[in-house]
Structures are given as structure tokens and as C-alpha cells.
Amino acid sequence: MYTPPFFKQDRAASLKFAEVRGFGTVCAFDGHKPVASPLPFYLTYAADGTPQALFHLARHNPLLKLAGGDASWLLAVNGPDAYVSPDWYVSPDQVPTWLYQSVHLSGPVRLMSEDELSVQIDTLSDKFESWLLPKKPWTSAKMTAGRLEALKKGIVGLSMTVEEIEGSFKLNQHKSDADYAAIADALGGGDAAARQISQLMRQAKPQVFADDTNMLEGSAP
């Protein structure tokens, strides 16, 4: 992934983003064309600290024919994104652009055992059920005896050994404070994704907005 220095994220920030997001698109090359599938995943770490991305695919997914070798797969994890109009800048002669968060994890993939798949299914559901609290979490124990085992026959568990980590958070960090604040303010009035980008910009460079806050506080009666 091409990443200018302004937008490059370190290993820790990239892995944290991927783990929190928990959803991406896995892609491999079959010798003629790329093959891809969107899927949920979670991260674990080997004893030596090497990250591993765990997920599963339908048994008939063509990607499975490419698993178990030395070829590297790519797991692309994207966050919110938003279009930026040149009209929103304070400075003249700007061009349209797009702001986004993206992390690419890559490495070889191996097939999981049935026991490992069982653990993966429960770990995945635990992760995403926790997003729904205070709802009582769903667990596989709620299923009718034999039903889960029957459904498991239709999927295959996979584990990617993450050998390369690339993170790019393009949030206009290279722009002047005036332009940066103007774009964050404009995106704050947009759709849900634009508002998320606006909030990320404010979190990334809070000092840009500190003067505005102080001015407002000073002008209060």
C-alpha cells in the first residue's frame, strides 16, 4: 500500500485499528486473477509475539484452494472514509481528495483443525456480541444439539501469520492548521462516515481546535 510519511501508522496503531474493526477483505492470487472475500476476523499472538489473523470461509470458497502454501495473502481492513471538496479549504488552488483509514495485513495462511475452528467460532461470536451489551450475549451453547456441528461442516477455519503490517490514516495531517480545521468542520456536517472522519481529525490534532475553544470560553458572558 502506498503510504506517504504524513499518513503512515506504526505497528501498534495499525494492529489496534485492525483488531477493533474486526472486519476486512481477504485476497489471494490464483495465478491468473485475484480472488477476494469480505469476512470478520480477530487477532491473536504467537509465543514470539507474531500476530495471527483468524477467520473462516465457506467450504466451497475458491480461496481455500490457495491456502496451506507459502504464498502471501492480503487482509485489507478499512475504516470510515469521506470525500473532501476543494471549496471547503481556506487556501486557494486545492484539489478534490478522499480521507480514510486503512490497514493491510499480509502473510501465509494455514488450515485449522476442527478443534481450532470450534474455538474460533466461539471467540468470534464473543467479540462481536460484546458490542451489543447490555444484551445478554449469544453463545453456541444455545443451539440445538448437533445443529452447530452440522453447520460447521460447511466452513473451514484459517489462520494467517501476519508477516507485514501497513497502516495509512489519511486525515489531511500535512495541511495548514487553518485548512485542517476548515475540513474537519465541513465534514462534521456530513453523513455518518464524514462525521467519523471529522472526529478522528479532532482527536489526531486537538491543538488545532484548542484556540477556538478558548476563544468561545473567553467570549461567554
HELIX and SHEET records of a PDB file:
HELIX    1   1 ARG A   11  ARG A   21  1                                  11    
HELIX    2   2 PRO A   62  LEU A   66  5                                   5    
HELIX    3   3 PRO A   86  TRP A   88  5                                   3    
HELIX    4   4 GLU A  114  GLU A  129  1                                  16    
HELIX    5   5 SER A  130  LEU A  132  5                                   3    
HELIX    6   6 SER A  140  LYS A  142  5                                   3    
HELIX    7   7 ARG A  147  LYS A  152  1                                   6    
HELIX    8   8 ASP A  177  LEU A  187  1                                  11    
HELIX    9   9 ALA A  192  ALA A  204  1                                  13    
HELIX   10  10 GLN A  207  SER A  219  1                                  13    
SHEET    1   A 5 PRO A  34  PRO A  40  0                                        
SHEET    2   A 5 PHE A  23  PHE A  29 -1                                        
SHEET    3   A 5 TRP A  73  VAL A  84 -1                                        
SHEET    4   A 5 THR A  97  GLY A 107 -1                                        
SHEET    5   A 5 GLU A 164  LYS A 170 -1                                        
SHEET    1   B 4 TYR A  42  TYR A  45  0                                        
SHEET    2   B 4 PRO A  51  ALA A  58 -1                                        
SHEET    3   B 4 ILE A 155  THR A 161 -1                                        
SHEET    4   B 4 VAL A 109  LEU A 111 -1                                        
END                                                                             
